[in-house]
Amino acid sequence: MLGMAVMGLFQQSLAQAIFKSDSLQEVVVTGTGTQHLLKNAPVQTEVISRQMLRNYGGQSLQDILAGLSASLAFNESDMGSQMQMNGLGNAYILILIDGKRLHGDNGGENDLSLIDPHNIDRIEIVKGASSALYGSDAIAGVINIITRRHDEALLLENTTRGGSYKDLRQHNGVAVSVGKVKSYTNFQLQHSDGWQNTSREDPHQTEFLITDSRNKTVNRHTNWQVAERLTYTPIKSLELYAEGNIYRKGIYRPEGKYPGVDIKTYNLRYNNAAAAVGGKWRLSADNIVTLDIDWNRHAYYYDFTATTLTDGFKPNGDPTAFFPYYAGQSQLQSDQRRMMAHLKGVFALPFGQRLSAGAEWRYDWLRAPQRVEGGRATDNTEAIYLQDEWQRPIYGDLVGINVTGGLRLNRNEQFGYRLTPKLSAMLSVSDLRLRASWSQGFKSPTPKELHYRYVRDMNGTYLYLGNTSLTPQTSNYWSVGVEYNHGGLSATITGYLNRVKDMIALVTIPNSQAPIDLYAQYMPLKTRQYKNLESAKTRGIDVSLRWKIDKAWTVGASYSLLDTDAMLYDTEHDRLQNVIIDGMAHHKGNCFVTWNHTFSPAYKLGIGLYGRFSSTRYYQLNGNGKGYQLWRLTTSHDLGHAKRWTWRVEAGIDNILNYVDRTDHGLHLGTTTPGRTIYASLTVRFNQGKKISNTYKSNQNYQSNEEN
């Protein structure tokens, strides 16, 4: 009996030790652009691991981020994902895929359906200004989506998921490895019939009460993508790659009966394409050089379903000119293209230092015949940067210090030179980490913010204007945090302050300030123009807790406390006034509990309960978004026991309590959820090749992406 007790205690201690090793040995790269164990990353990094992704079973990347990070908020719309991180919106959040910038911005929003959730290995989130490393846009933070890498001789995988409102998610992958060449082909398809939470229009924006509108909360939509990645390793120290994808998305809007409200004469279509080549040369174990060159295109069209009179900026300047489009014809709204080249090296230096140095070139091209005066606009940027990391033990493995400093010099063809520094430090004392950082951010006005002009018809006509008088935005970000890791427990608390100067936002201006020709054509209810705010700041506290109680049970929670304010010069009344940063909520949070158990080699069961909540979201116009709480139940079933085949079934219920925000159309929603929904999915994988352990494969993924 005593022997059995001792053996049981040994097995329990071993299990805890293995968990501790696995959780704290995770490798992250986003905060510094170089590899660090998660516990030793000098910049606080939030990680959504592969296991968390498997347990959660998210429908989309937007669903995953909203459900597993309290700092992020979303609203789904035709134009993309209305995203916010710690008080700042899409334009200030840099999204990376394997270290490369996501391209697909339209209307200031990101189309996250460009990313196949089934092809994600893990997600790293770094909050705060990161312009010293990543350049323009990284003022609120960086989200790095790290995709899976495959070493199998042959891999065939299929995932089919169906749910309420004819929701369909399809993923197929084929990986082949022959000698020094590897190939992975990925296909994804997403479809939903959409839904309508209310048929009532906001009575303040219509001439009479409408209770039978056909406008949907989320319109019917279909998108698909085919992607290919080839890698070639001529010698052990050199890896070359070429990759590309094409993406199509259609949004289909129902036809109503009320002019200016729900009568739609065109659908929306997006055509995207991307291509990239590059390589990584490992000079030695600690010295690496990488080169990436990529091209991206994002095009946005109207597909007309009925005869439509259109207008725009005509070469002859005649504001009364109209041209009809007929059903079946298309009209280009914008074609955005981007070329980038990035050369980077990471080198080990004496005295525990590591130097990162790089050069970057970027060219943006916008063609929008109906939305830009002159039809097109361009932008060109070059940059060089340096970063030095110094790490030194003070008392063996118990006490250590890491100091990282970086500086980036940017040159924009329209706005000249800009220096952005950063400095971070971490003191480690046994299982405790104390972190502090200061960094500056900047963001040049985009060609759209400078030149774009468009009209939006939604319960009335709104005119949106670019502004060629805009200046670059800058920011100063400070944060202080404490992290504790021991055994299965991980807890963090971080306070931050982000001051943004000359922040660009859409601001309502008097209609009398609109261009005469546009005002005469549209007679808008409101005119909004991009303006530099005099000042803005966000401040808050993020708290997270994760505890792996034993081999089966894991619980966790995170909470974000946020406050924002901005000062804007009111041109109509010649004074400064306080305004709200659109979309902010003072309180957001989420929590979860998961249970996983292996009954036999032929059956493993996982169950998860997830909750998330938000207080009121505030807006300058069209009302505030209501607070909400949503609960989700997930189950996973790993079936069968075969050498090369694996089967997995997932099923669950979203929004268990059936909450629906039925706010009138034309006003802001707290959440667009349609209420309680169900889903189920089946994954089948065939793997012919040497099996690689999960830990080894994860580390290999990061080694192949660390310097992007």
Secondary structure, DSSP 8 states (H G I E B T S, - for coil): -HHHHHHHHHHHHHHHHHHHHHHHT-EE-TTTSS-EEGGG-SS--EEE-HHHHHHH--SSHHHHHHHH-TTEEEEEETTEEEEEETTEEGGGEEEEETTEE----BTTBB-GGGS-GGGEEEEEEEES--HHHH-TTTTSEEEEEEE-----SEEEEEEEEEETTTEEEEEEEEEEEETTEEEEEEEEEEEE--B-S---B-GGGSSS--S-----SB-EEEEEEEEEEEEEEEETTEEEEEEEEEEEEEEE----SSTTTT---EEEEEEEEEEEEEEEEEEETTEEEEEEEEEEEEEEEEEESS-EEE----TT--TT--EEE-TT-EEEEEEEEEEEEEEEEEEEETTTEEEEEEEEEEEEEEE-TTTBTTSEEEEEEEEEEEEEEEEEEEETTTEEEEEEEEEEEEEETTTEEEEEEEEEEEEEETTEEEEEEEEEEEE---HHHHHBEEEEESSSEEEEE--TT---EEEEEEEEEEEEEETTEEEEEEEEEEEEES-EEEEEE-GGGS-HHHHHHH--SEEEEEEE-SEEEEEEEEEEEEEE-SSSEEEEEEEEEEEEEEEEEETTTTEEEEE--TTEESEEEEEEEEEEEEEETTEEEEEEEEEEEE--EE-SSS--B--EEEEEEEEEEEE---SSEEEEEEEEEESTT-------BTS--S----S-EEEEEEEEEEEES----HHHHHHHHHHHHTT-
